[in-house]
Amino acid sequence: MRIGLLTEGGYPYATGEARLWCDRLVRGLPQHEFEIYALSRSAEQERARVPLPEHVTRVRTAPLWAPADDGRTYSRRERRRFVDCFKELVQGICTGEAQPFAAGLYGLAGLAREQGGMYAALRSESAVRALESACRAPGAARTVQSAQVADLLEFVDELEVMLRPLSLDWYEENAQAGGGLGEADICHATAGGVAALPGLLAKRFFGVPLLVTEYGVQLRAHYLAQLDTRGEPGTRPAVRALLAAFHLRLATEIYARADFLTPGNAHARRWQERCGATRERLRTVHPGMEADRFATVGEAADCGDPDTLVWVGRAEPAKDLIALLHAFAEVRRAAPGTRLRIFATAVVPDYLAGCRALAAQLFPDEAADSVTAGENPVTFEEIGGPEAPTTAEAYGAGRVVVLSSVIEGFPVTLAEAMLCGRATVSTDVGAVCEVIGGTGLVVPPRNPRALAEACLSLLRDPERAQRLGAAARARALELFTVEQNVAAFQEIYLRLLAKGSVRPDGEIPFASPPEARVPGHWTSPTWAPAPEPSPEAAV
């Protein structure tokens, strides 16, 4: 089976979980051929490509960061065709209508496939005027109607980048050159949004089945990014509204056209259902992690320091370390010997500096006597240091692992702590309750007192913490391993291929046996056994 794997800013370039799960999937299915079609976000990213297995037969990369001007200019007839399609697209964006958006999107895709790139056309005065008319038309959102010329120009620039997949040469039908996405048996988009757009076109042009996996919903991520930038210079309400409308319409079209969707958790699944995905095309497939990395800590009889709380993750505002530090202040008042060890896998420098300053203010250095150097009960450490050379050993440093986030998709660090057999205290955000499943304590977000009380209850009852840790490890081994993830996708691949999608050329997979394609005289229509004479003819 030939799988066209579609990525954006991830495999085979990016580091982190976005790359790791794709790498585990590809290496777990060596019986299939994989062709990777990657949309890259920066030149630096493309320099750090990971080693690939032999059954990855091709890697094709298209940059979203570089100018895409191919020098192509359209004739008058082609410009009219472009304007007609573009008007439908922006009408759907401004009014929220699905039908004109889809018609305009596929119309532009057909034009780009026939005539080449649309860089100049999308930045033309005709495109800006068409967008302005759509913004002023009846039915357009109020924020969109207030768009000024600067807003229109900024949005057109953003739109050109997001529509670059329409102009790629990934859809050629040259079988001698190995073909493109049209030669794939299945297109597997590893994210929604722009990453899935080439798969959407391969389904439109060639009838290739489309599978979309989302461990973090791209539409949700876009909304959160817009909230994070609210009020900063250069961000305009009309541009934000237009971008949000485009991403919503694109997500709705992807969910409506995909043959199958695999959200990584129930939280992502609810987003997809609200955007039009039907339940018969949905199956939750949890991400798979390498359980062997955590086996030594998870199976050890020692459950870590009973007086230490551990936090692991990226030090950023969404993780709400401020609330964790205030909660730990209450823990220290009730249990003065408790320590908090914060292990940062990545940092936002200004935020981490603020957390260090708050820790120094809340917890002055303490010493046991007049000759001993004082130390702070809160330590900020990096994984890879002498005391925690691996992630597993960071989790193993304490008996209780804490997650204090206000925003989460699938909490990877929580699943890793479960694989390490640790009791957990988490805030009720994202897919936390789905992951925990009753094997840890869950409290409301932004509630330091509740977080402190939950931590104290486990610190005071080590037997309960040990029981919860054992139950958490058993649950994680059942649901969150690489093996279950690979097995699920293998089954889905076979299901999609056996479904027998009809291609535009009328070919149906498995409609004829493989030996029918072997050259030789026995494949000709004339080569066939003579029919046996009927009994009546013998009389």
C-alpha positions, 0 to 999 in steps of 0.5 A: 500500500502506498501512503501519502503522508501530509505534514505541516511544520512537522515530520520529517523536520520538526522536533517534539511530539509532532514529529515523534508520533509520525516517526513511530507510525512510519517505522511501525508499518514497514510493510507499506510504502510512505511518501512524505509531502511536507509543508515547511515553516522556515529554512532552519527547520528544513536543515534538521531532517531526521533519518528515515527508514527505507520504506519512505520512498520519497520526500517532497517539501514545499516552503510556506516561508519563501516567496512563491512567485513563479513569474506566471501571469494570466491572460485576460480569460484566465484573469476573469476565471480567477476573479469569478472563483475568488469572488465565490471564495471570499463570499463564503469567508465573509458570509460563512456560507459553505457552498460558495467557499467550496466552489471557489476553493476547487475552482481556484485549485483547477485553475492553478493546476492547469495554468500554474501558480496564483501568486500574482493574481492573489496580490492583484488589485482585482483580488483586493477589490473582490475581497472589499466587495465581499466584506461590504455585501449584505450578510457579512459579519459586522467586524468584517464590514469594518475592514479598511484597505490595510486590513484587506491587503494584510489578509490577502497576503495571509491568504496567498500563503495559506492557498499555496498548496493549490499551486504545487506540482504534487498532483501530476499524473506522470506515472514514469516519474513516480506520480504524485498524490494521485498515485497514492492509495491513501492520503493521510493528513497528520493535522487539519487546516492547511496540512490537509488541503493537498489531501482534499485536492487529491480526493477531488482530482483523483478520488484518493481516500483522505484520512485526517488525524488531529491530536490538537485541533488546528481551528482551536489552535488558531483561535487561541493564537488570536487570543494570545496576540489580542491588543498587540501592535499590528493585529487588526480586528477585521484581519483576525475575523477574516482569518478565523472565518477562513480557518472555520470554513476550511475545517468544515470542508475538510471534515465534510469531505474526509473519508475518515477522521481520527481525533486523538481524544474526546476533546478534539472529537467534540470540536470536529463534531461541532464543525460538521463531522459525522460520527460514523466517520470518526474514531478516537485514536490516542497517541502512542508513546514509547512505554519502554522509556519509562519501564525502569521507573514505572516498575521500580519498587521505589515510588520516589521521594514521598515529600517531593512534588514534580512538574514537567513541561514547557514553561509558558503562560498556558501551563499556569506555573503562577497558580502552582507556586501559590498552591505550593505556598499553601502546601508548605504551610501545612507540610513544611518539609515538602519540595517542588521540583520544576523540570522545563522541557522548553521555556518562554524566557520572560515567563520563566524569569517571572516564575523564578522571581515569584518563587524567590519572593514566596519562598526565601532560602531556608537553612537547617542551622546557622552554619548550613547554606540555605536553599529554596524549596522550589527548584527550576531544572532542565532535563539532561542535568546530572540529577535528571538526565532523562525525562523518566528520571525527572518523573521519578524524582517525586511521588506526586506529579502535578499538572496546573495548566489552563489550556491543554489538548492531549496532555502528553506529560500526564500520560508519561507520568502515568507510564512512570507509575506516578500519582497525579494531580491535574486541572480539569482542562482539555482531555485530562479527565479522559486520560486520567480515567479515575487514576488521579485527582482532578481539580478546577483550573485557576484554583490554587487552594483546590490544587494544594488540598489535592496535593496534600491528600496524596502526600499524607496518604502514601499508600493511596498515592502508590495505588493510584500510580499503579492503576495509572500505569496499567491504564497508560499501558493499555491505551497510550502505547505505540503498539495500540496506535500503529495497530489502529492505523493499520486497521483504518488503512485497510478499511479505507482501501477495502472500501473501494473508492471509485477514481475519476478514471473509473478504476476500483481498487481490487476490482481485478486480481493482481495477476491480470496485470502480469504481461503475457498471452494469458492476460489477453481476452482471447486466452480462456478455456473453451466452454464445455458443451452442453448436454443438449449439444451432445445428443 
